[in-house]
Amino acid sequence: STGGGKRSGLLVAGSEDEKEEMSLYNFKLVGIVKGKFDGYASLINSNGELMTLQLNEELSTGVRLVELRQNEAVFQKNEDLYLIINFKNQIKETSEEY
């Protein structure tokens, strides 16, 4: 036996496990770099894997980085919902447009 009930870590693209793993709620904001023409946000997951997203790049299907501020990153989830994450790992959902 290879260990009772442990997940292998293998994810099928588009699976529910992958969607859950790529949820913004599973990441912490660790860095923001903003220049005159471009910007980046760095996020880290519970496994210590770093992910850096450029403005307008998607974290997961339908969750796109749309705005960077000094202490927070704003993601658009759909036409009417925005997710704002800050360095204290607080995530706010809002319908305000950015």
WOKA-V432362 format. One record per residue. N is the residue number from 0. RES is the residue in three letters. OMEGA is omega in radians with two decimals (999 if undefined). Layout:
# WOKA-V432362
{{N | RES | OMEGA} {N | RES | OMEGA}}
This chain:
# WOKA-V432362
{{0 | SER | -3.09} {1 | THR | 3.12} {2 | GLY | -3.02} {3 | GLY | 2.95} {4 | GLY | 3.11} {5 | LYS | 3.06} {6 | ARG | -3.10} {7 | SER | -3.09} {8 | GLY | 3.13} {9 | LEU | -3.12} {10 | LEU | 3.06} {11 | VAL | -3.11} {12 | ALA | 3.11} {13 | GLY | -3.13} {14 | SER | 3.10} {15 | GLU | 3.11} {16 | ASP | -3.14} {17 | GLU | 3.14} {18 | LYS | 3.11} {19 | GLU | -3.11} {20 | GLU | -3.10} {21 | MET | 3.07} {22 | SER | 3.12} {23 | LEU | -3.12} {24 | TYR | 3.12} {25 | ASN | -3.11} {26 | PHE | 2.98} {27 | LYS | 3.07} {28 | LEU | -3.10} {29 | VAL | 3.14} {30 | GLY | 3.05} {31 | ILE | 3.04} {32 | VAL | -3.10} {33 | LYS | 3.09} {34 | GLY | -3.11} {35 | LYS | -3.04} {36 | PHE | -3.05} {37 | ASP | 3.12} {38 | GLY | -3.10} {39 | TYR | 3.02} {40 | ALA | 3.09} {41 | SER | -3.14} {42 | LEU | 3.10} {43 | ILE | 3.13} {44 | ASN | -3.07} {45 | SER | 3.09} {46 | ASN | -3.13} {47 | GLY | 3.13} {48 | GLU | -3.11} {49 | LEU | 3.08} {50 | MET | 3.10} {51 | THR | -3.13} {52 | LEU | 3.04} {53 | GLN | 3.06} {54 | LEU | -3.14} {55 | ASN | 3.06} {56 | GLU | -3.11} {57 | GLU | 2.99} {58 | LEU | 3.05} {59 | SER | -3.09} {60 | THR | 3.09} {61 | GLY | 3.12} {62 | VAL | -2.97} {63 | ARG | 3.08} {64 | LEU | -3.04} {65 | VAL | -3.09} {66 | GLU | 3.05} {67 | LEU | 3.06} {68 | ARG | -3.09} {69 | GLN | -3.05} {70 | ASN | -3.11} {71 | GLU | 3.08} {72 | ALA | -3.10} {73 | VAL | 3.11} {74 | PHE | 3.06} {75 | GLN | -3.11} {76 | LYS | 3.02} {77 | ASN | -3.06} {78 | GLU | -3.01} {79 | ASP | -3.04} {80 | LEU | 3.11} {81 | TYR | 3.07} {82 | LEU | -3.11} {83 | ILE | 3.13} {84 | ILE | 3.12} {85 | ASN | -3.07} {86 | PHE | 3.06} {87 | LYS | -3.12} {88 | ASN | 3.05} {89 | GLN | 3.13} {90 | ILE | 3.14} {91 | LYS | 3.03} {92 | GLU | -3.12} {93 | THR | 3.07} {94 | SER | 3.09} {95 | GLU | -3.14} {96 | GLU | 3.14} {97 | TYR | 999}}
